[in-house]
Each structure stands twice: as C-alpha cells, then as structure tokens.
Amino acid sequence: MAEKTPPVQHDTAIHVAQFLQEGVGATRQSRIVLDQLPLDGELVARQVEAEVKLTRIPSGILAGRQVQALVTLECIRCLEEFDQPVHAEFADEYRPSVDVLTGTEVRGDPDEEDEAEYFAITDLHLLDLRESLRQALVLGLPMAPVCREDCPGLPEATEMLNEGDARLAVLARLLGDDPEEAVEDEQIAAQERGARRRARR
C-alpha cells in the first residue's frame, strides 16, 4: 500500500485540537511550503519547504524533521551576494496552554526538574512552527559563507597577488626556501649600508 502524501499548507500554524485527544505515540505528517520566512536582521529565507512529523507525547506534541530554503548571503572573500541553499533538521516540544477537553488553563508543575525548553500551543490549539523553522535555518547557515570554493576574492586583492609588491620582494626572498638568494640579498644590503657610511664621512 502506497504511503499517503502529507497535505501541503502555506502557513506555519497547525490546528492540533483533535490530535491532542489521540493516544501517546500517535503521529501526523505535514508539509509546509512558504514563499519566504524572516530570519535574523535583514536575512530572509526564500522557497522554504519543511517536512514535519508530529508525535503525541505525554506532555504534549513533539514536532520535527527537516527544512530547506535559499538564503541570500554575502561572500566573505569577494563581498558579492549569492544564494546559499540551507538544509537543517529540527525537533521541538510543544505543550498545551489549555486543556483540550475542559478548556481550563494548564499550569506547569513548579516542582518539575525538567528544564528543557519548549514552545506553547495556543489557547486555540494552534501549534505554530514558525520559530522552530527560523531557529533551525539560522543554525544551518554557514559561519563563513563563500560563493564558491575557488572564489578568488576581491579584484584588487587578486591583482596585488598576481603583480606582487616591489617593496616586499626582498622580504619575500628572505622568507623563501632559497638560502643562496637570502645570502646574496643580505650581502647587497650590507654593501649599501657601508657605502652610506662612507658617504657620510
């Protein structure tokens, strides 16, 4: 029997009132497609696609799986903008704020030692994945983005590397692997120092 294709929705909020009444271990699949999702600062994820699996757990719902998107970043070498594909996994716990059967407010146990972070399901029984997806994509961004592995960097820096700097030519030879050139350069420098001393007499 073919696996049922999960429904596609264009919003991050999922109504889970009925799902909260199911037994522990029950699951539900969903697929979220968004045109864009704001991240940090001016960063915006585009073409966001998330596969979501909801699992009923004793304290609420575990939501997770994977998300992918395109994010426009600035290359650290050439400083040009480029589209970076981002793939990330996520798994977050969501707990109800009101009892789905009685409508009474659900209060956390003050003696509970579990300090795990979780998100709240609204009093309308909406589980909003927006923050889960945002955090997952931000954590999936590269620390040092480059537009391509062989990016040469800024044109000015490339020209300098290709042409070399005449002022550093002697130093480059001194630091090079050829000891004869280093000795020769030092001899020339000593002769020039001697000539300047004689000229001052």
N, C-alpha and C positions, 0 to 999 in steps of 0.2 A: 504493500500500500504506500503510495507516494506521500511524502511529508507535506502537510498543509503549509502553504506560503503565508507567512505572517502578514497581517494587514499593514498598510503604509499610512502614516499620518504625517501631517506637516506642522505639528505642534509638539512641544516637549512635555505637555501635561497629559497624563493618562488617568482616566477615571477608574478607581480601583475598589469602589464600594462592594461590588459583587465578589471581587477576587478576595477581599479581606474576610469574607464569610466562608471561604473554602478552607480545607484542612491543611495542616503543615505539610510541606512537600509539594503542594500543587504548583504548577508553572504556567506561564503565559509568555508567548513570543510576540514581539512587535518590531516594527521597522520605522525609523524616523528619518525623514528627508527634509532638510532646511536649505533655503537659499543662502542664508548667512547666519552667523552667531557671533556676537561681540565677545572678544576675549579680554586681554588686558590693555589698558590705554587705548591707542588707536588701532590695535590689531583686531582684525575681523576674519573669522573663518568662513569660507565660502564652500558651496557644494557639500554641505555636511550630510553624511549618511551614517546612521547608527543602527546596529543590530542590538536589540535589547531582549534580555530574558529576565522575567520577574519570577521570583521564587518565594512562596509563602513560608515564613519562618515564625517561630513563636512570638517574637517581639514585633513583627510587622512584615515587611517585604524587603528582600534583597534584590536590588536591580543592578544588572551589569552585563557585560560582554565587550563590544568593541565599537569604535567610532573612527571615521576617517574624514578628512577635509583638505582644502587647499588654503594656505595662509601666505599672504604676500609679506616677504621679509627683505631685509637689506643685507646684501653680501658684505661680510667683514673685510674682504680683500679689495673689491672694485667699487664698493659702495652703491652698486646698482640694485634695483629691486627685482625680485624674481618670485615665482610661485613655488612654494615648498609643500609637497604632499606630506600630510601628517597622519600617522596611524597610531592609535592608542587603545588601551584596554581600561576598563573601569569596573568597579564593584563597590556599591554603596548601600548602606542600610537606611531604610525609611520606616519611621514609626508613626502610627496614627495619633492625631491630637485629640480626636473624639472617638468614642466607642461607636462602631458602625451599626450596632443593634439598638442601643439605648440613646445615643446622641449626647451622652454625658462626657465631660472633659476627662481625658486620660492624663493622669499625673504620674510622673516618674517616681520610682522608688528612691527616697532620699538615702536609704542605706545601701543602695546598689553600688557595687565596687567597679562595675564595668564603666570605664571612661572612654569607650570607643565613640568616635564622632558619628553622628547620624543626622539625616535630614527629616523634617517633619512632613507628614501627609496633612494637607489642609483639612479644615472642618467640613469642606465639601467633598472630601475623599479624593482629592486630586494629588497625584504623585507627579511632581514636576522635575524632569531630568535635566533641566537647563544648566544648573550649577554643576551637576556631575559631569556633563559633557564638556562644559567650559574648562573645568579643572583638568580633566583628562587631556584635552587638546593642548592646554598651556604646558603641562608637564611633558607632553610629547614633542614640543618644539626643540630644535637643536640648540645647544648652548652657543655654538659658534657657526652660524649659518654661512654657507658658501654656495654660490650659484652653480658651480660645478667643481669637481675635484682639481682640474687643471687650470682654474681661474688664475690668470697672470697678475691680477691686482690692478692698481691704478695705472693708467697710461704713463703718467710722469715717473712713477717708480720703475716701470718696465724700461723706459728709455734710459734712466740712470743706470740700471743694471746692465743694459746692453752696451752703453757707451763707456761706462766706467767714470771714475772721478780722478783726474790727473793728480789732485792733491793727495789722494790716498794710494797712489800707485806704489810709492816706495814702501809704505807701511804694509801693503798687500804682499809685496815680495818678501819683506822681513818676516811676515807671519806665514809665508808659504812653505812648501815642502822642499825647496831647493836651497841647501846651505851655501852653495857657491855664490848664488845671486845675493844672498844676505850678506856674506863677507864682502863681496865686491861693493855693495851699496854702502856698507859701513866704512870701507876704505875711502870711497869718494867723499863721504860726509866728513871724514877726518881731514882729508886734504883741503876741503873747503874751509873748515874751521882754522887750519893752520894758515891758509892764505889770508883769511880775515885778520888773524892776529898780527901777521907780518905787515899788513896794510896799515894797521893802527900805530905801528912803531914810527 
